[in-house]
């Protein structure tokens, strides 16, 4: 998909290229209206035109020339702050004020495209794809919460895109030009999470051969995103609570407090309110981190988004693997839309990358979709596989064991199919074994 950018100073190069990478666009920069007209005639109708209007190019000249281009494409025009362009009355034109921040410019470009109805991929910042009511509700909440500094907690199943939402909040916040640092608690041994959060001094424990800078320090003046915060044990939860309350923390092995200025975003695939009731998560910490709650819907509940995501992933992986973009046959799309996607968007992405790599022609059929189960019968057979009367925990255990069996007892592949980390899978299997032994 080609887009044309009129920007003789290349001020838009970074934000436009970031958006282009996210949406598989091919950006082409020109330096004048004359070059823009020549490019349109030479390359054919672009999907989008972005114009950075500044002297000597005037808004009046744009108002005269744009209708003469006679191309039915959306135009986004960036104007000087506080200026009246008079171009908003033109059909298919959205005007936004130029921003000092590249991240803010990227955000405003994405919002302008949505206002114009430019939704071939239902464009949102940070690679969020979808046009469902459920996703719109999430993004509306994000837009309200992002400009402030309130702590945000994102809940949702694994693979639903919680990290993308965290990035969207950061990109729409006042800290957009400051660091966004991510700590995934499932990727770190529990004994080392405190060291990763706060840092440590040399010799503070076995293996601490040098000083370590913690994530609170790395995220100073920016945003710290703690993914799967429910993996943190109760003793460390108390220290995290104190750091949030006092805006000070102490490195492991040190006694001197360090001031911190961060915005905290957290995420969990577990129900933290239930964890509070069960005594595995501190209630006071929950209220500190969940000033604003954002709940990501599972993919199976996002009506209409699977087709958009599939189209996006097919283009993305075809380009990555240097193959023509394959066509998804209607029966294959129907299968994707009726499958339950326990691993959500991450599993769909993995499934379609496999299909692009392994398909032998330019079409993807049901046989190319390696879902690991007889997915075409999954919904009709579900009641027979999972009878009524089971608790939610029992249903989860049965599904994990079914997936493990279908993956040939390969735990790595099972975790990938389920859209969870290997550590989370091992934890769930251990908990299941302990529950059975107690009974």
Secondary structure per residue as TSV (DSSP state, phi and psi in degrees):
chain	resnum	aa	ss	phi	psi
A	1	X	-	360.0	121.4
A	2	X	E	-93.2	138.3
A	3	X	E	-128.4	145.9
A	4	X	E	-110.6	136.8
A	5	X	E	-126.0	117.6
A	6	X	E	-92.2	108.8
A	7	X	-	-159.6	92.2
A	8	X	T	-71.4	-17.4
A	9	X	T	-100.1	-2.3
A	10	X	-	57.1	31.0
A	11	X	T	-67.9	-25.7
A	12	X	T	-92.8	3.1
A	13	X	H	-56.3	-50.0
A	14	X	H	-67.5	-52.9
A	15	X	H	-63.7	-36.9
A	16	X	H	-68.7	-40.5
A	17	X	H	-66.7	-34.0
A	18	X	H	-64.3	-45.5
A	19	X	H	-63.1	-38.8
A	20	X	H	-62.6	-42.2
A	21	X	H	-63.7	-37.8
A	22	X	H	-67.2	-32.1
A	23	X	H	-116.5	14.8
A	24	X	T	58.3	40.8
A	25	X	-	-91.4	158.8
A	26	X	E	-112.9	101.1
A	27	X	E	-81.7	139.9
A	28	X	E	-128.9	122.8
A	29	X	E	-96.4	138.0
A	30	X	E	-129.6	162.3
A	31	X	S	-108.1	-5.2
A	32	X	S	-155.8	166.3
A	33	X	H	-61.9	-36.9
A	34	X	H	-63.1	-44.1
A	35	X	H	-64.2	-34.4
A	36	X	H	-63.0	-46.6
A	37	X	H	-61.3	-43.5
A	38	X	H	-62.7	-40.7
A	39	X	H	-65.3	-38.9
A	40	X	H	-63.0	-43.0
A	41	X	H	-69.8	-34.8
A	42	X	H	-79.2	-38.8
A	43	X	H	-99.5	-9.3
A	44	X	-	87.9	-180.0
A	45	X	-	-63.5	119.8
A	46	X	-	-78.1	166.9
A	47	X	S	-82.1	-20.7
A	48	X	E	-164.2	146.1
A	49	X	E	-125.9	127.5
A	50	X	E	-114.5	129.3
A	51	X	E	-123.5	123.4
A	52	X	E	-93.7	95.6
A	53	X	-	-83.0	115.8
A	54	X	-	-155.2	159.5
A	55	X	T	-52.8	143.7
A	56	X	T	-83.3	-2.2
A	57	X	S	-75.3	125.7
A	58	X	-	-105.2	158.4
A	59	X	H	-63.5	-36.1
A	60	X	H	-61.6	-44.0
A	61	X	H	-63.2	-40.5
A	62	X	H	-61.7	-43.0
A	63	X	H	-60.8	-30.8
A	64	X	H	-80.0	-38.3
A	65	X	H	-87.1	-35.2
A	66	X	H	-58.1	-46.8
A	67	X	H	-61.0	-28.4
A	68	X	H	-73.7	-18.9
A	69	X	H	-63.9	-27.1
A	70	X	-	55.0	44.4
A	71	X	-	-123.4	130.3
A	72	X	-	-86.7	74.9
A	73	X	-	-135.3	155.3
A	74	X	E	-72.5	140.2
A	75	X	E	-115.8	135.4
A	76	X	E	-117.1	122.8
A	77	X	E	-114.5	124.0
A	78	X	E	-95.2	127.3
A	79	X	E	-120.1	167.9
A	80	X	-	-67.2	145.6
A	81	X	T	-56.6	132.1
A	82	X	T	81.2	-2.2
A	83	X	-	-86.7	153.9
A	84	X	-	-104.3	108.4
A	85	X	-	-81.9	-31.2
A	86	X	-	71.4	14.4
A	87	X	-	-98.8	-10.0
A	88	X	T	-64.0	-20.5
A	89	X	T	-75.8	-15.7
A	90	X	S	-73.5	137.2
A	91	X	T	-65.9	137.8
A	92	X	T	76.2	16.3
A	93	X	E	-119.0	130.3
A	94	X	E	-121.2	129.4
A	95	X	E	-107.4	135.8
A	96	X	E	-134.4	153.1
A	97	X	E	-80.8	139.6
A	98	X	-	-63.4	141.5
A	99	X	-	-114.4	153.2
A	100	X	S	-71.9	-31.7
A	101	X	-	-90.5	132.1
A	102	X	H	-64.6	-38.3
A	103	X	H	-65.2	-39.6
A	104	X	H	-66.8	-37.9
A	105	X	H	-61.6	-44.1
A	106	X	H	-60.1	-43.4
A	107	X	H	-63.5	-44.6
A	108	X	H	-68.2	-35.4
A	109	X	H	-60.1	-46.7
A	110	X	H	-62.3	-41.0
A	111	X	H	-66.5	-39.2
A	112	X	H	-62.9	-39.9
A	113	X	H	-64.7	-38.2
A	114	X	H	-66.7	-37.6
A	115	X	H	-63.3	-33.5
A	116	X	T	-78.6	-2.5
A	117	X	T	75.5	21.4
A	118	X	-	-80.7	86.5
A	119	X	T	-128.6	38.7
A	120	X	T	-59.9	-31.2
A	121	X	T	-121.2	11.1
A	122	X	T	49.5	75.0
A	123	X	B	-76.6	129.8
A	124	X	-	-136.8	160.7
A	125	X	G	-63.2	162.3
A	126	X	G	63.3	24.6
A	127	X	G	76.6	19.8
A	128	X	-	-81.0	122.8
A	129	X	B	-116.3	132.2
A	130	X	-	153.4	160.1
A	131	X	-	-140.7	18.6
A	132	X	-	-79.1	159.0
A	133	X	H	-59.4	-39.7
A	134	X	H	-63.5	-41.5
A	135	X	H	-70.5	-38.8
A	136	X	H	-58.7	-39.9
A	137	X	H	-65.1	-40.2
A	138	X	H	-62.2	-47.4
A	139	X	H	-69.5	-30.7
A	140	X	H	-65.1	-39.5
A	141	X	H	-67.0	-40.8
A	142	X	H	-60.5	-43.8
A	143	X	H	-63.6	-33.6
A	144	X	H	-73.4	-39.6
A	145	X	H	-82.0	-30.2
A	146	X	H	-61.3	-44.8
A	147	X	T	-63.0	-27.5
A	148	X	S	-79.6	-161.4
A	149	X	-	-124.2	14.0
A	150	X	-	-67.5	143.7
A	151	X	-	-67.5	140.6
A	152	X	E	-122.8	136.3
A	153	X	E	-117.3	126.7
A	154	X	E	-107.9	123.6
A	155	X	E	-112.6	156.6
A	156	X	-	154.8	160.2
A	157	X	-	-63.3	161.1
A	158	X	T	-61.1	138.6
A	159	X	T	86.4	5.5
A	160	X	S	-84.5	-11.6
A	161	X	-	103.6	31.5
A	162	X	H	-64.2	-36.1
A	163	X	H	-68.0	-35.3
A	164	X	H	-62.6	-39.5
A	165	X	H	-66.1	-39.8
A	166	X	H	-60.2	-42.1
A	167	X	H	-65.7	-38.5
A	168	X	H	-62.9	-40.2
A	169	X	H	-63.3	-46.5
A	170	X	H	-60.8	-43.7
A	171	X	H	-68.6	-20.2
A	172	X	T	-102.5	9.9
A	173	X	S	-100.5	171.5
A	174	X	T	-70.1	-11.8
A	175	X	T	-96.6	17.1
A	176	X	T	-56.6	-33.2
A	177	X	T	-93.3	10.0
A	178	X	S	-106.8	170.5
A	179	X	-	-68.2	146.4
A	180	X	E	-113.1	116.0
A	181	X	E	-116.4	131.4
A	182	X	E	-113.5	130.0
A	183	X	E	-117.6	115.0
A	184	X	E	-96.0	107.5
A	185	X	G	-68.2	-20.3
A	186	X	G	-78.3	-14.1
A	187	X	G	-94.8	1.7
A	188	X	S	-127.0	135.8
A	189	X	-	-56.2	139.5
A	190	X	G	-54.9	-35.2
A	191	X	G	-67.2	-19.0
A	192	X	G	-104.5	-1.5
A	193	X	H	-62.7	-41.0
A	194	X	H	-60.4	-42.5
A	195	X	H	-62.6	-40.2
A	196	X	H	-68.1	-37.8
A	197	X	H	-68.9	-52.8
A	198	X	H	-105.4	-14.6
A	199	X	E	88.3	171.1
A	200	X	E	-147.3	163.6
A	201	X	-	-102.7	154.3
A	202	X	T	-56.7	133.8
A	203	X	T	82.9	4.4
A	204	X	S	-72.1	-22.0
A	205	X	S	-159.2	167.6
A	206	X	T	-59.3	125.1
A	207	X	T	98.3	-10.2
A	208	X	-	-84.5	77.4
A	209	X	-	-84.6	-9.2
A	210	X	S	-152.8	163.8
A	211	X	-	-64.8	146.8
A	212	X	E	-126.9	133.4
A	213	X	E	-85.8	127.1
A	214	X	-	-85.7	169.7
A	215	X	H	-69.1	-28.3
A	216	X	H	-62.0	-38.7
A	217	X	H	-71.6	-43.1
A	218	X	H	-62.3	-31.8
A	219	X	T	-91.9	4.7
A	220	X	T	-53.0	130.7
A	221	X	T	72.3	-1.2
A	222	X	S	-118.4	-139.9
A	223	X	E	-123.1	132.9
A	224	X	E	-107.8	122.5
A	225	X	E	-107.9	113.7
A	226	X	E	-101.6	108.1
A	227	X	E	-88.7	139.8
A	228	X	T	55.6	56.1
A	229	X	G	-64.6	-21.4
A	230	X	G	-66.9	-12.9
A	231	X	G	-76.1	-11.4
A	232	X	S	-78.5	131.5
A	233	X	-	-73.8	164.8
A	234	X	H	-58.9	-42.4
A	235	X	H	-59.9	-42.2
A	236	X	H	-73.5	-29.1
A	237	X	H	-58.0	-38.3
A	238	X	H	-63.7	-40.6
A	239	X	H	-69.7	-37.5
A	240	X	H	-65.4	-41.4
A	241	X	H	-59.4	-44.4
A	242	X	H	-63.6	-39.6
A	243	X	H	-63.3	-38.1
A	244	X	H	-69.1	-42.5
A	245	X	H	-70.3	-44.3
A	246	X	H	-96.3	-11.5
A	247	X	S	57.3	34.0
A	248	X	E	-137.8	148.8
A	249	X	E	-141.8	163.5
A	250	X	E	-122.9	128.8
A	251	X	-	-64.8	152.4
A	252	X	B	-61.7	127.5
A	253	X	T	85.1	3.6
A	254	X	-	-116.9	167.4
A	255	X	-	-123.1	-7.2
A	256	X	S	-90.6	124.0
A	257	X	E	-73.7	149.3
A	258	X	E	-119.4	130.4
A	259	X	E	-72.2	147.6
A	260	X	-	-138.6	143.8
A	261	X	-	-131.0	96.5
A	262	X	-	-135.6	159.6
A	263	X	E	-103.3	130.2
A	264	X	E	-102.6	127.0
A	265	X	E	-121.5	132.8
A	266	X	E	-125.9	163.6
A	267	X	E	-147.8	153.7
A	268	X	E	-156.0	142.7
A	269	X	S	-91.8	3.7
A	270	X	S	-105.3	158.5
A	271	X	-	-78.7	103.1
A	272	X	H	-67.3	-30.5
A	273	X	H	-65.3	-38.0
A	274	X	H	-67.3	-39.8
A	275	X	H	-61.6	-35.9
A	276	X	H	-63.6	-45.5
A	277	X	H	-63.0	-34.8
A	278	X	H	-83.2	-6.1
A	279	X	T	84.0	12.3
A	280	X	S	-97.9	-5.1
A	281	X	S	-140.5	134.0
A	282	X	-	-67.2	132.9
A	283	X	H	-66.8	-41.1
A	284	X	H	-65.8	-35.2
A	285	X	H	-67.9	-40.0
A	286	X	H	-56.5	-46.7
A	287	X	H	-68.9	-26.3
A	288	X	H	-73.5	-40.1
A	289	X	H	-86.6	-21.7
A	290	X	-	-107.8	47.0
A	291	X	S	-60.2	-41.9
A	292	X	E	-122.3	127.7
A	293	X	E	-103.2	133.8
A	294	X	E	-123.7	121.8
A	295	X	E	-106.8	116.5
A	296	X	-	-82.6	124.7
A	297	X	-	-73.7	148.4
A	298	X	-	-66.6	155.2
A	299	X	G	-58.0	-36.3
A	300	X	G	-63.5	-19.6
A	301	X	G	-97.2	-1.5
A	302	X	S	-95.9	85.4
A	303	X	T	-62.3	124.7
A	304	X	T	89.9	-12.9
A	305	X	H	-79.8	-23.7
A	306	X	H	-63.3	-40.7
A	307	X	H	-63.5	-41.9
A	308	X	H	-64.9	-44.7
A	309	X	H	-64.2	-41.1
A	310	X	H	-61.6	-45.1
A	311	X	H	-60.3	-43.0
A	312	X	H	-63.2	-47.5
A	313	X	H	-67.5	-35.9
A	314	X	H	-63.1	-43.4
A	315	X	H	-65.6	-43.1
A	316	X	H	-60.4	-48.9
A	317	X	H	-79.7	-26.7
A	318	X	H	-63.4	-42.4
A	319	X	H	-67.3	-41.0
A	320	X	H	-65.3	-34.2
A	321	X	T	-103.9	12.3
A	322	X	T	54.0	51.9
A	323	X	-	-128.6	156.7
A	324	X	-	-62.4	150.7
A	325	X	-	-69.8	116.9
A	326	X	-	-76.1	156.3
A	327	X	E	-95.4	132.0
A	328	X	E	-87.2	114.4
A	329	X	-	-64.8	148.1
A	330	X	H	-53.2	-40.4
A	331	X	H	-69.3	-29.5
A	332	X	H	-70.4	-41.5
A	333	X	H	-63.6	-39.6
A	334	X	H	-60.8	-39.6
A	335	X	H	-63.4	-44.6
A	336	X	H	-60.0	-39.4
A	337	X	H	-79.0	-14.6
A	338	X	H	-104.6	-9.0
A	339	X	S	-75.1	151.0
A	340	X	-	-85.4	-16.8
A	341	X	-	50.9	69.0
A	342	X	T	-61.5	-27.1
A	343	X	T	-93.6	3.6
A	344	X	H	58.5	-144.4
A	345	X	H	-62.3	-36.0
A	346	X	H	-61.7	-40.2
A	347	X	H	-69.5	-40.5
A	348	X	H	-60.7	-43.0
A	349	X	H	-60.8	-46.1
A	350	X	H	-63.0	-42.4
A	351	X	H	-60.7	-43.7
A	352	X	H	-76.1	-30.1
A	353	X	H	-65.1	-43.2
A	354	X	H	-58.3	-42.9
A	355	X	H	-64.0	-42.4
A	356	X	H	-63.9	-42.9
A	357	X	H	-67.6	-40.0
A	358	X	H	-96.0	-17.7
A	359	X	-	-66.7	142.0
A	360	X	S	-96.5	-4.5
A	361	X	S	-141.0	-163.0
A	362	X	S	-92.8	21.0
A	363	X	E	-128.7	145.6
A	364	X	E	-113.6	119.0
A	365	X	-	-107.9	177.6
A	366	X	G	-55.4	-38.7
A	367	X	G	-66.7	-18.6
A	368	X	G	-85.4	-9.7
A	369	X	-	-94.8	99.9
A	370	X	-	-87.2	83.7
A	371	X	-	-91.0	-8.9
A	372	X	S	80.9	-2.2
A	373	X	S	-142.5	166.9
A	374	X	-	-78.0	78.5
A	375	X	G	-65.8	-29.4
A	376	X	G	-64.1	-21.1
A	377	X	G	-107.3	2.9
A	378	X	H	-60.9	-46.9
A	379	X	H	-68.0	-42.3
A	380	X	H	-69.3	-29.1
A	381	X	H	-91.3	-4.2
A	382	X	H	-61.5	-40.5
A	383	X	H	-65.7	-34.7
A	384	X	H	-69.3	-36.3
A	385	X	H	-74.5	-38.8
A	386	X	S	-124.9	91.2
A	387	X	-	-67.4	161.5
A	388	X	T	-68.1	162.5
A	389	X	T	94.1	-2.4
A	390	X	-	-90.6	149.0
A	391	X	-	-74.7	164.6
A	392	X	H	-60.4	-37.8
A	393	X	H	-65.1	-39.8
A	394	X	H	-66.4	-38.7
A	395	X	H	-61.9	-43.3
A	396	X	H	-62.4	-44.8
A	397	X	H	-60.6	-43.6
A	398	X	H	-64.1	-41.6
A	399	X	H	-66.0	-40.7
A	400	X	H	-61.1	-44.5
A	401	X	H	-66.5	-36.7
A	402	X	H	-63.5	-45.5
A	403	X	H	-65.0	-39.7
A	404	X	H	-61.0	-41.7
A	405	X	H	-65.5	-42.1
A	406	X	H	-70.0	-23.3
A	407	X	T	-91.0	14.3
A	408	X	T	65.0	32.8
A	409	X	T	62.5	20.3
A	410	X	-	-84.6	107.8
A	411	X	H	-68.8	-35.7
A	412	X	H	-62.9	-46.3
A	413	X	H	-66.2	-37.3
A	414	X	H	-62.1	-45.9
A	415	X	H	-60.9	-38.9
A	416	X	H	-65.1	-43.8
A	417	X	H	-64.6	-35.9
A	418	X	H	-80.9	-13.9
A	419	X	T	74.1	29.1
A	420	X	S	-125.4	167.0
A	421	X	-	-75.1	157.4
A	422	X	H	-60.9	-37.4
A	423	X	H	-63.2	-41.1
A	424	X	H	-64.6	-40.7
A	425	X	H	-61.6	-46.1
A	426	X	H	-62.6	-37.7
A	427	X	H	-63.2	-44.6
A	428	X	H	-64.6	-41.5
A	429	X	H	-64.9	-39.8
A	430	X	H	-64.6	-43.0
A	431	X	H	-63.2	-37.3
A	432	X	H	-65.4	-43.7
A	433	X	H	-62.8	-41.0
A	434	X	H	-65.9	-39.3
A	435	X	H	-64.1	-39.3
A	436	X	H	-66.8	-41.9
A	437	X	H	-66.6	-33.5
A	438	X	H	-66.8	-39.9
A	439	X	-	-66.1	360.0
